[in-house]
């Protein structure tokens, strides 16, 4: 997460007009990265305890450098890319527009959760990392992922692979190879100038 957000392609800390307090900007991104790495991998029931521990840990840092953590739920905030401060995911929530031509099962009503997970998938995949989304049945993992891939940036192709209790390794190889193009006899890949993202649904089924 730190590698994604703190690199010279994304953030230029030597821009004195935008970064009056560069140390604080760095700490905000480090805090955000910890929340959405360590903090994202724990059970929902433990999030409150994690936040208490994390706030206490941040208090040990010198006041001029520590992150400007919001007072309420840390999971409900991201970093504003204009001022590099925490802002609510709700502020980024797009207006819902009903389209009667879209299947009921493909309708995704924007919430703070759909916004945050779409953002995370976008950032992680665009930086060539893999994503594993876990959660109870019916919470919208598939819907959020499909929504991102159906509206992915130009230059990205995607393919959907569904696993079942009878999926074998041969099935997986065949499914992947059928979605790729032959570059030469022993090499498969995405279309020229494209990046292929495979969405494997129900990965736990086999």
MIFI-917496 format. One line per field, with one value per residue (C-alpha): residue number from 1; residue in three letters; x, y, z. Coordinates in pm, 1 decimal. Layout:
<recs>
k: (NUM,...)
r: (ALA,...)
u: (X,...)
v: (Y,...)
w: (Z,...)
</recs>
This chain:
<recs>
k: (1,2,3,4,5,6,7,8,9,10,11,12,13,14,15,16,17,18,19,20,21,22,23,24,25,26,27,28,29,30,31,32,33,34,35,36,37,38,39,40,41,42,43,44,45,46,47,48,49,50,51,52,53,54,55,56,57,58,59,60,61,62,63,64,65,66,67,68,69,70,71,72,73,74,75,76,77,78,79,80,81,82,83,84,85,86,87,88,89,90,91,92,93,94,95,96,97,98,99,100,101,102,103,104,105,106,107,108,109,110,111,112,113,114,115,116,117,118,119,120,121,122,123,124,125,126,127,128,129,130,131,132,133,134,135,136,137,138,139,140,141,142,143,144,145,146,147,148,149,150,151,152,153,154,155,156,157,158,159,160,161,162,163,164,165,166,167,168,169,170,171,172,173,174,175,176,177,178,179,180,181,182,183,184,185,186,187,188,189,190,191,192,193,194,195,196,197,198,199,200,201,202,203,204,205,206)
r: (UNK,UNK,UNK,UNK,UNK,UNK,UNK,UNK,UNK,UNK,UNK,UNK,UNK,UNK,UNK,UNK,UNK,UNK,UNK,UNK,UNK,UNK,UNK,UNK,UNK,UNK,UNK,UNK,UNK,UNK,UNK,UNK,UNK,UNK,UNK,UNK,UNK,UNK,UNK,UNK,UNK,UNK,UNK,UNK,UNK,UNK,UNK,UNK,UNK,UNK,UNK,UNK,UNK,UNK,UNK,UNK,UNK,UNK,UNK,UNK,UNK,UNK,UNK,UNK,UNK,UNK,UNK,UNK,UNK,UNK,UNK,UNK,UNK,UNK,UNK,UNK,UNK,UNK,UNK,UNK,UNK,UNK,UNK,UNK,UNK,UNK,UNK,UNK,UNK,UNK,UNK,UNK,UNK,UNK,UNK,UNK,UNK,UNK,UNK,UNK,UNK,UNK,UNK,UNK,UNK,UNK,UNK,UNK,UNK,UNK,UNK,UNK,UNK,UNK,UNK,UNK,UNK,UNK,UNK,UNK,UNK,UNK,UNK,UNK,UNK,UNK,UNK,UNK,UNK,UNK,UNK,UNK,UNK,UNK,UNK,UNK,UNK,UNK,UNK,UNK,UNK,UNK,UNK,UNK,UNK,UNK,UNK,UNK,UNK,UNK,UNK,UNK,UNK,UNK,UNK,UNK,UNK,UNK,UNK,UNK,UNK,UNK,UNK,UNK,UNK,UNK,UNK,UNK,UNK,UNK,UNK,UNK,UNK,UNK,UNK,UNK,UNK,UNK,UNK,UNK,UNK,UNK,UNK,UNK,UNK,UNK,UNK,UNK,UNK,UNK,UNK,UNK,UNK,UNK,UNK,UNK,UNK,UNK,UNK,UNK,UNK,UNK,UNK,UNK,UNK,UNK)
u: (0.0,282.3,450.1,128.9,68.7,416.8,606.5,732.2,480.9,189.0,313.4,591.8,686.2,931.9,638.5,655.0,329.1,128.7,331.5,380.7,411.7,553.3,617.0,248.7,147.1,372.2,233.2,-125.1,-50.4,135.1,-160.0,-403.9,-188.5,-177.3,-554.2,-616.2,-357.8,-326.9,-659.7,-843.0,-738.2,-906.3,-1263.3,-1520.8,-1578.3,-1215.0,-1204.1,-1296.5,-1016.9,-771.9,-861.9,-810.4,-468.7,-371.2,-467.0,-261.9,36.7,7.7,5.3,362.9,482.2,600.5,301.5,447.2,479.5,191.0,-106.9,-422.3,-651.4,-1028.0,-1208.0,-1463.5,-1446.3,-1107.6,-1242.2,-1480.1,-1203.6,-958.2,-687.7,-801.7,-559.4,-582.8,-495.9,-367.8,-590.8,-849.0,-1195.1,-1508.3,-1569.9,-1927.5,-1801.0,-1690.8,-2016.6,-2164.6,-2533.5,-2736.9,-2912.1,-3158.0,-3131.8,-3430.7,-3228.1,-2985.7,-3067.2,-3183.9,-2895.3,-2640.4,-2767.2,-2520.6,-2643.8,-2341.9,-2261.1,-1948.7,-1855.1,-1886.5,-1681.9,-1400.4,-1367.8,-1385.8,-1108.0,-894.3,-936.8,-850.6,-536.5,-404.7,-466.1,-337.1,-9.3,17.6,-70.0,-326.0,-638.6,-818.4,-1161.6,-1307.0,-1639.2,-1964.7,-2198.2,-2419.3,-2223.5,-2156.2,-1802.3,-1890.0,-2108.0,-1839.2,-1566.1,-1778.6,-1873.8,-1505.7,-1411.1,-1706.9,-1597.6,-1223.1,-982.2,-886.4,-609.4,-754.2,-930.5,-1097.4,-1226.5,-1451.5,-1375.6,-1620.6,-1500.9,-1724.5,-1689.4,-1588.7,-1327.3,-997.6,-653.0,-711.0,-1032.5,-842.7,-565.4,-819.8,-1025.9,-722.0,-572.4,-902.8,-911.2,-555.8,-399.9,-110.8,201.7,415.5,407.2,495.2,367.4,17.5,-75.0,-326.8,-403.6,-122.6,-123.8,-367.1,-343.2,-560.1,-724.4,-880.1,-1163.8,-1189.8,-1522.0,-1589.2,-1219.7,-1282.6,-1526.2,-1279.5)
v: (0.0,239.6,152.2,240.1,577.4,704.6,706.2,985.3,906.3,977.2,1233.0,1488.8,1599.1,1859.1,2071.4,2330.2,2497.0,2181.4,2020.1,2267.8,1977.2,1685.2,1471.3,1492.7,1400.0,1093.6,991.5,1028.9,786.1,546.5,551.3,493.1,206.4,39.4,72.0,-85.9,-363.6,-490.2,-337.6,-471.2,-829.9,-863.2,-963.8,-684.4,-755.2,-664.5,-337.0,-125.3,-281.1,-233.0,135.0,188.8,20.9,210.0,550.5,479.5,380.8,699.6,910.9,802.4,988.0,1348.5,1581.8,1773.2,1457.4,1229.1,1170.3,1383.3,1092.5,1158.5,1124.4,864.6,535.1,522.8,281.7,549.9,783.2,805.7,1055.8,1356.2,1382.9,1763.3,1848.2,1507.3,1499.2,1244.1,1284.4,1071.3,802.9,934.5,1257.3,1053.0,860.6,916.8,988.8,678.0,686.9,407.7,251.6,35.4,-145.3,-287.1,-626.1,-614.7,-843.2,-603.9,-290.9,-153.3,125.3,334.9,334.0,427.9,57.5,21.3,341.1,231.6,-121.4,-2.5,245.5,-24.0,-266.6,9.0,119.6,-229.3,-376.1,-67.3,-113.2,-477.7,-640.0,-915.0,-865.1,-1113.6,-1000.8,-1196.2,-1172.7,-1346.0,-1464.8,-1191.7,-883.5,-773.1,-892.4,-1009.4,-707.1,-455.9,-639.7,-676.4,-308.0,-209.2,-439.9,-337.2,25.6,-34.2,223.9,203.6,-46.4,-313.3,-627.8,-860.7,-1214.5,-1386.9,-1737.8,-1911.5,-2188.1,-2467.5,-2771.2,-2971.4,-2732.2,-2903.6,-2767.6,-2857.8,-2653.0,-2352.9,-2377.2,-2412.1,-2117.2,-1889.8,-1997.0,-1951.7,-1582.7,-1505.1,-1459.8,-1658.3,-1443.8,-1728.5,-2104.2,-2115.4,-1775.0,-1647.1,-1293.7,-1012.1,-824.2,-588.9,-273.4,-426.7,-570.8,-870.5,-898.2,-1230.8,-1225.0,-1565.1,-1589.9,-1835.2,-1918.5,-2124.7,-2368.9,-2633.5)
w: (0.0,83.1,-246.0,-430.1,-265.1,-181.0,-506.1,-730.0,-1002.5,-768.8,-520.2,-559.1,-209.1,-333.3,-458.1,-179.1,-284.8,-217.4,60.5,341.0,586.7,383.2,694.7,787.9,433.3,448.7,788.1,663.3,379.3,609.4,851.5,565.0,436.1,778.7,820.2,478.5,506.8,863.8,957.6,653.3,722.3,1060.0,1139.1,1151.0,1520.9,1592.3,1402.1,1703.8,1912.6,1624.9,1596.0,1969.0,1953.7,1638.8,1782.0,2093.7,1879.9,1673.6,1992.8,2063.0,1749.3,1774.5,1737.0,1440.9,1232.2,1327.2,1102.2,1127.5,1209.9,1200.4,1532.1,1424.7,1230.2,1053.4,793.0,667.9,547.6,260.1,161.7,-37.6,-331.0,-345.6,15.1,129.8,435.7,547.8,395.7,413.1,152.5,144.0,-15.0,-316.6,-352.7,-700.8,-751.3,-827.4,-1163.4,-1234.9,-1579.4,-1665.6,-1933.3,-1676.2,-1528.2,-1167.6,-1068.4,-1220.9,-1046.1,-792.9,-565.7,-457.6,-86.2,106.8,97.5,-279.9,-324.5,-92.4,-230.0,-589.5,-508.7,-348.5,-638.0,-885.4,-700.0,-632.5,-977.9,-1161.0,-972.5,-1081.3,-749.5,-696.3,-487.3,-263.7,-145.2,144.5,324.2,406.3,130.2,-12.8,97.6,-261.2,-333.7,-684.3,-762.3,-663.5,-854.7,-1167.8,-1150.9,-1144.5,-1431.1,-1647.9,-1606.5,-1594.1,-1740.3,-2105.6,-2165.7,-1938.1,-2057.4,-1811.5,-1798.5,-1546.7,-1425.6,-1191.4,-962.4,-837.5,-618.2,-926.6,-1067.1,-1144.4,-1225.9,-1590.9,-1588.6,-1452.3,-1711.2,-1993.0,-1866.3,-1847.7,-2180.0,-2365.0,-2269.9,-2385.2,-2727.2,-2865.0,-2891.3,-3016.8,-2987.7,-2617.6,-2500.4,-2426.5,-2328.8,-2339.1,-2660.1,-2768.2,-2556.1,-2308.4,-1959.3,-1870.6,-1530.5,-1435.8,-1185.7,-1019.5,-836.3,-551.1,-527.0,-213.6,-378.5,-500.4)
</recs>
